[in-house]
């Protein structure tokens, strides 16, 4: 799978660990925040990754910041993105098969062991496996396209 990743300056250590982990699982990983500085702004990186997802240059996006919330908010401003902040394996699975999430965010205060479990669950989850979930996603997409 081709995966894009980015972090703000505080999430660099986790980002590097995630890249190493994903590569060990034979995924192609593109780092969209190689230029982290102490004064970087997380929206810039979230937008880069999400634009690549929408353009289908990557299949999935992973974003890391202090809380995961800022990246999630920025990501969800990009038309066509359904970003979920993941706090558990259940979140990872349900965000994919109930909500069709194509980007996930993490906070860097969770353990790396947990984050690896969340990533595995997200990547292996079936995408939207029920008509009612697809109906809801379609409503979100229609609303988004009307704006």
Backbone bond lengths (Angstrom), bond angles and torsions (degrees), N, CA, C in turn:
res aa  C-N    CA-C-N  psi(-1)  N-CA   C-N-CA  omega(-1)  CA-C   N-CA-C  phi
1 X - - - 1.448 - - 1.521 108.42 -
2 X 1.314 116.75 144.73 1.461 122.53 178.30 1.527 108.37 -98.28
3 X 1.321 115.47 118.76 1.462 122.03 -172.13 1.522 109.98 -124.79
4 X 1.331 115.96 134.51 1.457 121.31 174.04 1.517 109.50 -102.02
5 X 1.312 116.25 144.79 1.463 120.49 -178.71 1.516 109.76 -139.63
6 X 1.326 115.10 149.01 1.461 120.93 174.46 1.524 108.87 -155.80
7 X 1.314 114.04 156.24 1.464 120.25 175.67 1.518 108.58 -145.03
8 X 1.324 114.69 162.79 1.457 118.05 168.03 1.530 106.57 -82.68
9 X 1.332 116.36 -177.80 1.467 120.23 -176.30 1.528 113.26 -60.26
10 X 1.301 116.91 -29.88 1.464 119.60 -178.46 1.523 112.85 -77.08
11 X 1.322 117.64 -21.46 1.452 120.48 -176.78 1.517 114.77 -98.94
12 X 1.337 117.91 7.80 1.464 121.46 -174.86 1.527 112.19 -57.91
13 X 1.308 117.18 -45.59 1.472 120.26 -178.03 1.536 110.23 -59.30
14 X 1.311 116.79 -45.47 1.467 120.42 179.02 1.516 110.95 -66.22
15 X 1.318 116.35 -41.94 1.463 120.44 178.78 1.524 110.17 -56.75
16 X 1.307 116.82 -45.88 1.462 120.49 -179.25 1.533 111.39 -62.77
17 X 1.312 117.08 -39.46 1.471 121.10 177.42 1.529 111.05 -66.21
18 X 1.324 116.30 -40.51 1.470 120.71 179.29 1.530 109.98 -65.16
19 X 1.318 117.13 -43.38 1.470 120.63 178.09 1.522 110.24 -58.09
20 X 1.316 115.97 -48.27 1.466 120.60 179.90 1.531 110.52 -59.65
21 X 1.317 116.53 -43.49 1.469 121.35 -179.72 1.525 111.04 -63.65
22 X 1.326 117.25 -47.65 1.464 120.94 -179.02 1.526 111.75 -63.33
23 X 1.319 116.89 -39.71 1.463 120.08 178.43 1.528 110.81 -65.50
24 X 1.335 116.44 -33.66 1.470 119.47 177.94 1.523 111.22 -67.17
25 X 1.333 116.29 -19.56 1.468 122.48 177.43 1.536 110.87 -97.24
26 X 1.317 115.95 12.39 1.468 123.52 176.98 1.528 114.98 68.26
27 X 1.318 117.04 27.23 1.461 121.04 173.75 1.529 108.42 -89.53
28 X 1.317 116.19 150.19 1.462 121.80 171.97 1.523 106.16 -88.24
29 X 1.320 116.68 127.48 1.469 120.89 -175.87 1.527 109.23 -124.97
30 X 1.330 115.01 130.40 1.461 121.10 177.07 1.519 108.29 -115.34
31 X 1.316 115.66 124.27 1.465 122.76 -179.79 1.531 108.45 -89.77
32 X 1.326 115.92 115.08 1.457 121.22 -179.71 1.528 112.71 -98.26
33 X 1.313 117.20 12.13 1.470 119.28 176.88 1.526 109.87 -137.64
34 X 1.295 116.21 50.25 1.469 121.47 178.27 1.520 111.81 -66.97
35 X 1.327 116.11 -23.51 1.461 121.16 -173.74 1.535 113.39 -97.92
36 X 1.316 118.39 35.73 1.464 120.58 -179.40 1.531 111.47 -59.85
37 X 1.350 114.23 137.85 1.461 121.54 174.76 1.522 107.75 -133.61
38 X 1.286 116.89 168.56 1.468 121.46 -179.67 1.524 112.93 -63.28
39 X 1.317 117.43 -19.73 1.463 120.39 -177.69 1.531 112.38 -115.57
40 X 1.332 117.11 21.30 1.466 118.16 -179.25 1.526 111.34 -69.49
41 X 1.308 114.93 163.33 1.461 122.03 -178.10 1.525 109.26 -118.60
42 X 1.330 116.34 119.83 1.468 121.22 -175.67 1.536 114.49 -56.62
43 X 1.351 120.51 -32.85 1.474 117.62 -179.92 1.532 112.50 -59.17
44 X 1.329 117.10 -35.67 1.464 119.65 -179.60 1.527 110.80 -57.49
45 X 1.305 116.60 -42.53 1.463 121.15 -177.86 1.527 111.73 -76.31
46 X 1.318 116.38 -38.03 1.467 119.48 177.65 1.524 109.90 -61.51
47 X 1.336 116.61 -43.85 1.462 120.07 179.99 1.524 111.62 -62.92
48 X 1.336 117.61 -40.88 1.469 120.92 179.58 1.528 110.89 -58.49
49 X 1.332 116.10 -51.22 1.465 120.47 -177.93 1.525 110.29 -63.38
50 X 1.305 116.89 -46.51 1.466 120.23 -175.76 1.518 112.50 -66.12
51 X 1.315 117.46 -37.35 1.461 119.72 176.14 1.523 110.64 -61.68
52 X 1.330 117.20 -37.38 1.467 120.80 178.97 1.523 110.93 -69.40
53 X 1.328 118.05 -33.53 1.468 120.99 175.68 1.524 109.56 -65.69
54 X 1.321 116.66 -48.37 1.464 121.35 -178.91 1.531 110.78 -61.98
55 X 1.321 117.19 -38.07 1.462 121.90 179.36 1.537 112.13 -78.35
56 X 1.334 115.44 -1.99 1.470 122.80 179.12 1.524 113.55 63.53
57 X 1.332 115.94 26.21 1.461 120.19 173.75 1.521 110.58 -79.67
58 X 1.319 115.83 -24.42 1.463 122.67 172.95 1.523 107.59 -133.14
59 X 1.321 116.43 158.18 1.464 119.96 -177.47 1.527 112.57 -90.40
60 X 1.309 116.21 -36.33 1.466 122.71 -174.67 1.521 108.54 -137.70
61 X 1.338 116.04 147.74 1.453 121.09 173.71 1.510 110.99 -115.82
62 X 1.328 115.59 144.22 1.464 122.46 175.10 1.519 107.54 -127.41
63 X 1.331 115.72 128.68 1.457 122.03 -178.42 1.524 109.82 -126.21
64 X 1.333 115.86 139.74 1.464 120.62 -178.63 1.521 109.29 -130.95
65 X 1.325 116.02 128.49 1.458 121.34 171.08 1.532 108.04 -146.83
66 X 1.292 116.71 -177.10 1.471 120.58 -175.02 1.526 112.66 -52.03
67 X 1.321 116.79 -50.73 1.465 119.97 -178.28 1.522 112.68 -107.78
68 X 1.315 117.44 -18.78 1.460 121.48 -172.69 1.521 111.82 83.46
69 X 1.295 116.69 -13.18 1.463 121.46 -175.87 1.532 111.49 -76.82
70 X 1.319 117.32 -47.33 1.459 120.12 -179.58 1.513 112.12 -59.23
71 X 1.318 116.09 -45.50 1.470 120.52 178.34 1.529 109.83 -61.34
72 X 1.321 116.72 -40.81 1.457 120.87 -179.30 1.528 111.07 -63.96
73 X 1.307 116.61 -44.00 1.462 120.75 179.13 1.526 109.80 -61.53
74 X 1.333 116.91 -47.97 1.463 120.47 179.82 1.523 110.72 -62.02
75 X 1.323 116.77 -45.67 1.467 121.36 -177.93 1.521 111.11 -58.53
76 X 1.310 116.83 -42.97 1.458 120.58 -176.38 1.530 113.85 -73.02
77 X 1.306 117.23 -2.76 1.470 121.05 172.68 1.522 111.35 -83.04
78 X 1.336 116.76 -14.45 1.461 120.78 -179.30 1.524 108.52 -85.58
79 X 1.315 115.89 121.82 1.458 121.85 -178.62 1.533 110.13 -56.89
80 X 1.326 115.46 127.34 1.459 121.09 179.38 1.513 114.42 97.30
81 X 1.314 116.41 -4.43 1.471 120.18 -179.52 1.514 110.09 -98.17
82 X 1.311 114.75 136.98 1.463 122.88 170.81 1.520 105.54 -124.94
83 X 1.311 115.07 95.83 1.461 122.34 -175.43 1.517 109.92 -101.48
84 X 1.319 115.64 134.73 1.461 121.38 178.80 1.526 110.09 -121.93
85 X 1.312 115.37 134.39 1.460 120.13 171.30 1.528 106.77 -82.81
86 X 1.299 115.72 121.42 1.455 121.85 -172.70 1.526 110.46 -100.20
87 X 1.344 114.98 127.01 1.467 120.90 178.04 1.521 112.89 -121.36
88 X 1.343 116.48 -3.41 1.467 119.98 -178.09 1.528 109.30 -160.51
89 X 1.316 115.88 166.48 1.464 119.80 175.35 1.530 109.98 -62.95
90 X 1.330 116.84 -37.99 1.463 120.05 178.64 1.526 110.78 -62.27
91 X 1.341 117.23 -43.12 1.471 120.48 175.62 1.523 110.38 -56.35
92 X 1.323 116.29 -43.88 1.464 121.26 -177.35 1.523 110.72 -61.57
93 X 1.311 116.33 -47.29 1.467 121.04 -178.32 1.522 110.94 -66.78
94 X 1.323 116.81 -49.69 1.464 120.31 -176.08 1.525 112.24 -68.41
95 X 1.321 117.09 -33.21 1.462 118.69 178.88 1.527 110.99 -63.96
96 X 1.326 116.30 -30.11 1.472 120.33 177.57 1.519 111.43 -81.96
97 X 1.365 117.77 -54.09 1.464 116.92 -171.41 1.516 114.37 -89.10
98 X 1.300 119.30 -8.27 1.464 120.12 172.35 1.534 111.58 -105.53
99 X 1.334 116.45 -32.69 1.457 120.30 -172.25 1.522 114.54 -117.61
100 X 1.311 117.81 -4.53 1.465 120.50 179.04 1.511 113.87 62.15
101 X 1.319 117.37 33.35 1.467 120.77 -178.73 1.526 110.13 -59.34
102 X 1.329 115.21 138.92 1.455 120.65 177.45 1.527 112.47 -119.58
103 X 1.324 115.99 -1.50 1.458 122.99 175.66 1.521 107.54 -139.63
104 X 1.331 116.04 141.92 1.466 120.44 176.50 1.521 109.22 -126.58
105 X 1.323 115.17 147.28 1.457 120.43 175.68 1.517 109.51 -122.63
106 X 1.322 113.37 152.53 1.470 121.77 177.32 1.507 108.94 -134.03
107 X 1.310 114.67 155.13 1.453 119.16 168.94 1.521 107.13 -95.59
108 X 1.311 116.41 148.75 1.457 119.12 -177.07 1.525 112.21 -83.42
109 X 1.315 118.24 5.94 1.465 119.75 177.14 1.523 112.07 -91.27
110 X 1.325 118.23 -11.16 1.460 121.67 175.01 1.526 107.63 -75.98
111 X 1.317 117.00 163.02 1.467 119.36 -179.62 1.524 110.43 -76.97
112 X 1.306 115.98 149.85 1.457 121.00 177.97 1.523 109.77 -62.77
113 X 1.304 117.38 -35.31 1.464 121.65 177.70 1.531 110.42 -59.18
114 X 1.315 117.02 -45.44 1.467 120.86 177.85 1.524 111.63 -65.23
115 X 1.311 116.59 -44.28 1.458 120.16 -178.56 1.533 110.57 -59.64
116 X 1.303 117.67 -40.02 1.474 120.90 177.51 1.532 110.18 -61.65
117 X 1.307 117.12 -40.18 1.473 120.53 177.75 1.527 110.51 -64.57
118 X 1.332 116.70 -42.00 1.458 121.25 -179.82 1.532 110.53 -63.59
119 X 1.327 115.59 -43.37 1.467 119.96 179.49 1.519 110.12 -62.06
120 X 1.317 116.77 -47.71 1.468 120.11 179.52 1.523 111.26 -58.71
121 X 1.323 116.93 -43.03 1.465 120.88 -179.91 1.521 110.50 -64.57
122 X 1.309 117.42 -43.76 1.468 122.22 -179.97 1.524 110.63 -62.17
123 X 1.330 116.53 -47.83 1.460 120.57 -175.57 1.520 113.08 -69.85
124 X 1.320 116.85 -26.71 1.465 119.05 -178.44 1.532 113.00 -96.08
125 X 1.327 116.80 -7.46 1.470 120.17 -178.34 1.518 111.19 -71.00
126 X 1.316 114.69 145.03 1.461 121.27 175.26 1.526 108.28 -73.18
127 X 1.303 116.46 140.26 1.463 120.58 -179.68 1.520 109.52 -88.24
128 X 1.320 116.51 125.47 1.463 126.12 177.91 1.529 112.18 35.49
129 X 1.308 114.16 93.56 1.465 119.35 -174.88 1.526 113.99 -105.74
130 X 1.318 118.01 19.21 1.457 120.16 -175.77 1.531 109.60 -150.42
131 X 1.301 117.34 141.64 1.468 122.32 -178.50 1.522 112.15 -58.31
132 X 1.317 117.41 -40.25 1.478 119.00 -177.34 1.524 111.41 -65.47
133 X 1.337 116.77 -34.42 1.463 119.54 177.66 1.526 110.79 -69.92
134 X 1.327 115.92 -40.68 1.467 119.55 177.70 1.523 110.25 -64.29
135 X 1.319 117.17 -38.78 1.468 120.98 177.97 1.529 110.29 -58.98
136 X 1.300 116.49 -41.35 1.472 120.91 -179.03 1.531 111.23 -68.83
137 X 1.314 115.93 -42.25 1.469 119.87 177.23 1.526 109.74 -62.35
138 X 1.324 116.38 -41.59 1.469 120.30 178.23 1.526 111.05 -59.99
139 X 1.326 117.92 -38.87 1.467 120.98 177.31 1.523 110.93 -63.63
140 X 1.315 116.28 -42.72 1.472 120.64 178.35 1.525 109.91 -62.41
141 X 1.320 116.50 -44.55 1.457 121.43 -179.21 1.517 111.45 -63.84
142 X 1.330 117.15 -43.08 1.472 120.17 177.47 1.527 110.34 -60.55
143 X 1.317 116.84 -46.60 1.466 120.96 179.81 1.534 110.00 -59.32
144 X 1.311 115.04 -46.98 1.461 120.71 -179.88 1.543 110.93 -59.27
145 X 1.317 117.16 -41.71 1.459 121.62 -178.40 1.521 113.54 -73.04
146 X 1.317 117.26 -21.08 1.472 120.81 178.15 1.518 112.78 -80.58
147 X 1.270 117.98 -13.39 1.457 121.89 -175.47 1.490 111.88 -91.99
